[in-house]
Amino acid sequence: MAIRTVSRYMLLALCIGCATSNAGPLKQVAVIQSYHPQYNWDAQYLQALQDNMGEKCQLTAYSMDTKQLAKSDWPEKAAEIQQSIRRLAPELVIIGDDNAFSLMAESIAGMGIPVVFLGVNGGRAQYPFIDNPLITGVLERPFFVQNVRHMRKVLKRDKHFLILTDDSPTMNNAIGEFFGDARTMVIHGTQVDVLMTNNREQWLHAISSASERGIDAVIVGTHHTIHDHNGQHVSPDALMNEAWGQAKVPIFSLWDIFVGEHKAAGGFTVSAYQEGVTASRLAMMILNGTPISSIKPLNSLSGHYVYSRKGMQHWNIHLSSLTASQTTFIE
């Protein structure tokens, strides 16, 4: 797997498929990442695309790097990638996550190129063009109900949970679709509250004070847009490390990339790899002749149990034999 840097502020091109002398012509597929190849989410779905398409497709990936690039520079980066897509003339484009999808999906479909997306949290309200007959894919949807049901089985105290997230487009879309304007709901007999904030002190206080407020567990969503009182961005890993040290109740996660030592203990999570597997299957159907207009966007299909052994020990969490047999353990 080789990475070619075009320039410091331009795109990264990552060729993640390779030809063999007797494999026949490979199908050209472009992958547009909202983030960057080293980011764990991107790395996992890129690996899934490689595993499922690499033998039949030449995959060329372009990074928008929106977690590090100033938002004011995103349109220029999108225009650069669009020009590269025109030159490459792929048979299909896969777009990962909302930032790239919002900026490029419609224009690429306008070139007559089929688009398959993954990791997109918005829906028709945010993206009316999602009904374009050349666009389909996987709508990323956290497993709220499944997590609550699972946590009720593994916790001794299960009357009150808190979902804690940043106030980002990702979580606004996900929370808005499931909870609407409500910020509290009863799910399977458990009161579930929602707090969305980009303030570090408020986010950490919600965890450190949870026990005193009668909350039995915290479920974290994304926490990538959080800033301190000086307006400085806070590293998600550093934030979770602080939360782990302050928490008096177990921390669970909606995403597998937030599970690990000094992070969330576990949960029934969205998997970047599985999202990539689903997207690759849709892409191969289209490349093999299925009309894209006949494939409607679908929600995340495959959540999975992921647990940190050290987190389980720290919070005295025990899984049933059946759940343990279906769980991916870290450490």
C-alpha positions in Angstrom: 0.0 0.0 0.0 1.7 3.2 -1.1 0.8 6.8 -0.4 1.8 9.6 -2.8 1.7 13.1 -1.5 0.8 15.6 -4.2 1.5 18.6 -2.1 1.3 19.7 1.5 -2.1 21.4 1.1 -3.4 19.3 -1.8 -4.8 15.8 -1.9 -3.2 12.6 -0.9 -3.6 9.8 -3.5 -3.6 6.3 -2.1 -3.6 3.4 -4.5 -5.0 0.5 -2.6 -5.4 -2.1 -5.4 -2.7 -3.7 -7.6 -2.9 -5.4 -11.0 -1.8 -8.9 -11.7 -0.7 -10.0 -15.1 -3.5 -12.5 -15.6 -6.3 -10.9 -13.8 -7.7 -9.0 -16.7 -8.4 -5.2 -16.8 -9.2 -3.8 -13.4 -12.1 -1.5 -12.9 -11.1 2.0 -11.9 -12.7 3.1 -8.6 -12.0 6.4 -6.8 -12.4 6.7 -3.0 -12.9 10.1 -1.5 -12.2 10.3 2.3 -13.5 13.2 4.4 -10.6 12.6 6.8 -7.1 11.1 6.3 -5.7 7.5 5.9 -4.1 7.4 9.3 -7.4 8.2 11.1 -8.7 4.9 12.6 -12.1 5.1 11.0 -10.7 5.7 7.5 -8.0 3.1 7.9 -10.6 0.4 8.8 -13.0 1.1 6.0 -10.2 1.5 3.5 -9.0 -2.0 4.6 -12.5 -3.4 4.0 -12.6 -1.9 0.5 -9.2 -3.4 -0.3 -10.2 -6.8 1.1 -13.4 -7.0 -0.8 -12.6 -5.1 -4.1 -8.8 -5.1 -4.4 -8.6 -8.1 -6.7 -11.0 -6.7 -9.3 -10.6 -3.0 -8.9 -7.9 -0.3 -9.0 -8.8 1.8 -6.0 -7.4 5.3 -5.8 -8.2 7.2 -2.7 -8.2 11.0 -2.2 -8.1 12.6 1.3 -9.9 15.8 2.1 -8.2 15.9 5.5 -11.1 17.9 7.1 -10.2 17.0 10.6 -6.9 19.0 10.2 -7.7 21.4 7.3 -9.5 24.7 8.1 -13.1 24.6 7.1 -12.6 27.7 4.9 -10.2 25.6 2.8 -12.6 22.7 2.2 -14.2 24.0 -1.0 -10.8 24.5 -2.6 -9.7 21.0 -1.6 -13.0 19.6 -3.0 -12.5 21.4 -6.3 -8.9 19.9 -6.6 -10.2 16.4 -6.0 -13.0 16.9 -8.5 -10.5 17.8 -11.1 -8.5 14.7 -10.3 -11.7 12.6 -10.6 -12.3 14.1 -14.1 -8.8 13.1 -15.2 -9.0 9.6 -13.7 -12.5 9.0 -15.2 -13.4 6.2 -12.8 -16.3 3.8 -13.3 -17.5 4.5 -9.8 -16.7 6.7 -6.8 -17.0 5.8 -3.2 -17.4 8.7 -0.7 -16.7 8.4 3.0 -18.5 10.5 5.6 -20.6 13.7 5.5 -18.0 16.4 4.8 -16.9 14.9 1.4 -20.4 13.8 0.6 -21.9 17.2 1.1 -19.3 18.9 -1.0 -18.8 16.4 -3.9 -21.5 13.8 -4.3 -23.9 15.8 -6.4 -21.2 17.2 -8.7 -19.7 13.8 -9.3 -23.1 12.3 -10.1 -23.5 15.2 -12.4 -20.4 13.9 -14.3 -22.4 10.7 -14.9 -20.4 8.7 -12.5 -22.2 6.4 -10.0 -21.6 7.3 -6.3 -21.7 4.9 -3.3 -21.4 6.6 0.1 -20.7 5.3 3.6 -20.4 6.9 7.0 -23.0 9.6 6.1 -25.1 10.7 9.0 -27.4 13.2 7.3 -30.5 12.2 5.4 -32.9 13.7 2.9 -33.4 16.8 4.9 -29.7 17.7 4.8 -29.0 16.3 1.4 -32.0 16.5 -1.0 -29.7 15.2 -3.8 -29.5 11.8 -2.0 -32.4 10.8 -4.2 -30.3 11.3 -7.3 -30.6 8.0 -9.3 -26.8 7.9 -9.5 -26.3 8.0 -5.7 -26.7 5.3 -3.1 -24.9 3.9 -0.1 -24.9 3.2 3.6 -26.4 5.7 6.1 -24.4 5.5 9.3 -26.8 5.1 12.2 -25.7 4.4 15.8 -27.4 1.5 17.5 -29.1 3.4 20.3 -31.8 0.9 21.1 -29.5 -2.1 20.8 -27.0 -0.5 23.2 -29.6 0.2 25.8 -31.0 -3.3 25.6 -27.5 -4.8 25.9 -26.4 -2.5 28.8 -29.5 -3.5 30.7 -28.3 -7.1 30.6 -24.7 -6.4 31.8 -25.2 -3.7 34.4 -26.6 -4.1 37.9 -27.9 -0.6 37.8 -29.9 0.2 34.6 -32.5 2.8 35.4 -30.8 5.9 34.0 -28.3 6.3 31.1 -26.7 9.4 29.6 -25.7 9.7 25.9 -22.9 12.2 25.8 -21.6 13.6 22.5 -20.1 16.6 20.8 -22.3 19.1 19.1 -21.2 18.2 15.6 -23.1 17.7 12.3 -22.5 13.9 12.8 -24.3 13.7 16.1 -26.9 16.4 15.3 -28.0 14.3 12.4 -27.9 11.0 14.3 -29.6 12.3 17.5 -32.1 14.4 15.5 -33.3 11.4 13.4 -33.8 9.2 16.5 -34.7 11.6 19.3 -36.1 14.5 17.3 -36.2 17.6 19.6 -36.5 15.5 22.7 -33.5 15.1 25.0 -34.9 12.4 27.2 -36.6 9.2 26.3 -37.6 5.9 27.9 -36.1 2.9 26.1 -36.8 -0.6 27.3 -37.7 0.8 30.7 -34.5 2.9 31.1 -34.5 6.7 31.1 -32.0 7.9 28.5 -30.9 11.5 28.5 -28.9 13.2 25.8 -26.3 15.9 26.2 -24.5 17.5 23.2 -21.7 20.0 23.9 -18.5 21.2 22.4 -17.3 22.6 25.8 -14.6 20.4 27.4 -15.4 21.4 31.0 -19.1 20.7 30.5 -18.4 17.4 28.7 -16.1 16.1 31.5 -18.4 17.4 34.3 -21.2 15.4 32.8 -19.1 12.2 33.3 -17.5 13.1 36.6 -20.8 14.0 38.2 -22.9 11.3 36.6 -23.1 9.0 39.7 -24.2 11.9 42.0 -27.0 12.7 39.5 -28.3 9.2 39.5 -26.9 8.2 36.1 -25.9 4.5 36.0 -23.8 4.6 32.8 -22.6 7.0 30.1 -22.7 6.2 26.4 -20.3 8.3 24.4 -20.8 9.3 20.8 -18.3 11.3 18.7 -16.2 13.9 20.6 -14.0 15.4 17.9 -15.3 19.1 17.9 -14.7 19.8 21.6 -12.7 22.9 22.7 -11.3 24.1 26.0 -12.0 27.5 27.6 -9.3 29.1 25.5 -10.9 27.9 22.3 -8.2 25.2 21.7 -9.2 21.9 20.1 -9.0 19.0 22.5 -7.6 15.7 21.3 -10.3 13.0 21.4 -7.9 10.5 23.0 -6.8 13.0 25.6 -10.4 13.8 26.4 -11.4 10.1 26.8 -8.3 9.5 29.0 -9.5 12.3 31.3 -13.0 10.9 31.3 -11.9 7.4 32.2 -10.0 8.8 35.2 -12.9 10.8 36.4 -15.8 8.5 35.8 -17.5 6.7 38.7 -19.9 4.9 36.4 -19.1 2.7 33.3 -18.5 4.4 30.0 -19.8 2.6 26.9 -19.5 3.7 23.2 -21.6 3.9 20.1 -18.5 3.4 17.9 -15.8 0.7 18.1 -13.0 3.2 17.5 -13.6 4.7 21.0 -13.2 1.4 22.9 -9.9 0.6 24.5 -7.6 1.1 27.5 -8.5 4.3 29.3 -11.4 4.8 26.9 -14.9 3.3 26.7 -15.3 -0.3 28.1 -17.3 -1.5 25.1 -20.8 -1.7 23.6 -22.8 -2.7 20.6 -21.0 -0.5 18.1 -20.9 0.8 14.6 -17.9 -0.7 12.8 -16.0 1.2 10.1 -14.8 -2.1 8.7 -18.4 -3.4 8.4 -19.6 -0.2 6.8 -16.8 -0.6 4.3 -17.8 -4.2 3.6 -21.4 -3.1 2.9 -20.3 -0.3 0.7 -18.0 -2.5 -1.3 -20.8 -5.0 -1.9 -23.0 -2.3 -3.2 -20.2 -1.0 -5.4 -19.5 -4.4 -6.9 -23.2 -5.0 -7.6 -23.2 -1.7 -9.6 -19.9 -2.5 -11.4 -21.3 -5.9 -12.3 -24.3 -4.4 -14.0 -27.0 -3.8 -11.4 -28.6 -0.4 -12.1 -27.7 1.9 -9.3 -31.2 3.5 -9.5 -32.6 0.1 -8.2 -30.5 0.2 -5.1 -31.9 2.5 -2.4 -29.7 3.9 0.4 -29.8 1.6 3.5 -29.0 2.1 7.2 -26.0 0.5 8.9 -26.5 -3.2 8.9 -23.8 -4.8 11.0 -23.2 -3.6 14.5 -20.9 -5.8 16.7 -19.9 -6.2 20.3 -16.5 -4.8 21.1 -15.0 -4.7 24.6 -11.8 -3.7 26.3 -10.7 -6.4 28.8 -9.1 -3.7 31.0 -12.3 -1.6 30.8 -14.4 -4.6 31.8 -12.1 -5.3 34.8 -12.0 -1.6 35.8 -15.8 -1.4 35.9 -16.6 -5.0 36.9 -18.5 -5.8 33.7 -19.3 -9.4 32.9 -20.7 -10.7 29.6 -22.9 -13.8 29.2 -21.2 -16.8 27.5 -23.4 -16.1 24.4 -22.5 -12.4 24.1 -18.8 -13.1 24.9 -18.7 -15.6 22.0 -19.9 -12.8 19.6 -17.5 -10.2 21.0 -14.3 -8.8 19.7 -12.0 -8.2 22.6 -9.3 -5.6 22.7 -6.1 -6.2 24.7 
